[in-house]
C-alpha cells in the first residue's frame, strides 16, 4: 500500500501516476488508485494600501514609520500575513524593523538569493 500526501502538488493526477508507477497506470493514462482531493479555497483578506504621507521616489523616515506601524496593526489582527517586496535587501530590512516592533521569533524572511533559507539575514537550516 502506498499513501501520498501533499498540500501543494499539482496536477494531482500526474502526481498519482508518479506514486503508483507505470505498471499501475491504465491504458488511458489514468492511475489505478483512489485520489482524494480535499482541497478548498480559503477566504483571503487582500488589500493594497498606501501610507497617508505623500509617496515619492525615496520614502522619508516618517513614511517608513507609518508603513511599519500599519503593517504591525495588520499582522496583529490576522493569524498569518504575507508581505511581498521586490528585493532581498528590502525583505531583510522589513523583517528587521518588524522584528523590532513585534518581538524576536515572530517574523521570518525568505528570498531566493540562494538555495538556503534566511531568517532576517541569519542562515538557518
N, C-alpha and C positions, 0 to 999 in steps of 0.2 A: 504494500500500500504506500502511495506517495501523497503527501499533502503539501500544496504550495500556498503560501500566504504572502500577500503583498498589498501595500497601500498605494503604490504609485505606478505599477507596471501597466502599460497599455500597448497594443491592443491585447485584451485579456485572452482571446482565442489563440493568439500566437504564443503567448506565454504558456498556455495549456498544452499546445503541441510540443513545445520545448520540454515541458515537465514529463510528458508521457513518452516522448521519443517517437521516431518514425514507425517502428513496428506497431505502435498502438494508435496510429492515425488512419482513419477511414480513407477510402479511395477518393472521396470528395474533399479531403483535406481537413475534415473535422476530427478533433482529438477524441479518442474513445475514453472519455472521463466526464465527470459531472463538474460543471463550472458554477460556482455560487458567487454571484456578484452582488454584494450588499452595499455597494457604493451609494452615496447620497450627496446632494448638493447642500452645502452649508449656507446659511444666511450670512451675508457679508455686510459690514458697515464700512463702506468705501467712500472716501471723500478726498477732494483736492482743496487744500486750504492755503491761504496766503496770510502773512502777518499783517497787522494793522498799519505798520510803518510802510512808507513807500519803498518799493523794491528798486534796486539799482544793480549795475553790473557787479559791484562789490558791496556785500551787505555790511552794514555798520555793526558794531558790538551791540548796540541797542536792539537791532533787528534780530540778531542771533539769540539774545536773551529772551525775546518774545517767542521765537521759534522753539527753543528748548523748553520754555515754560509750557507752551501749548502741547508739545509732544508728551511731556510728563503728565499733563492732565489726561490726554487721550490714553496713554499707556495705563495709567492707574484706573481708568474707567472700563478697561477691557481685559479679557482673560489673556489674550495674546495679541501682539502687534508686530507687523512687518513694516519696516521703513526702507524705502529704496533710495539709493544715492547713486551718483554716476562715477565715482572714483574710489579707489582703495583708500586714499588719504581721507576722503570725506567720511567713509564708513568708520574708520578708526577715530576720527575727530568726533563724530556724532556719538559713537559708543563711549568715548572718554567723558564727554560732557554729560550724557545721560546717566552714566555710572556714578558720577559725582553727585548728581541730584537724587537718584533712585537707590543708590547703595550698590556696593560691590556684589557681583554674582547675579544681578537682575538683568543685565544687558550683555549680549554677545554679538560680535561682528563676524560675518563670514563673507569672504570675497574670493574671486578666482585668480588672484595674482600668483598663486602657487597651488600645488595639488594638496597641500596640507591645510588644515583648518586653523583659523586665527580667532582668538578671543581678545578683543581690544589690543591687538598688536602683540600679544603673547602667544607663542605657539602652544597648542595643546593637541594631544593625540586622542 
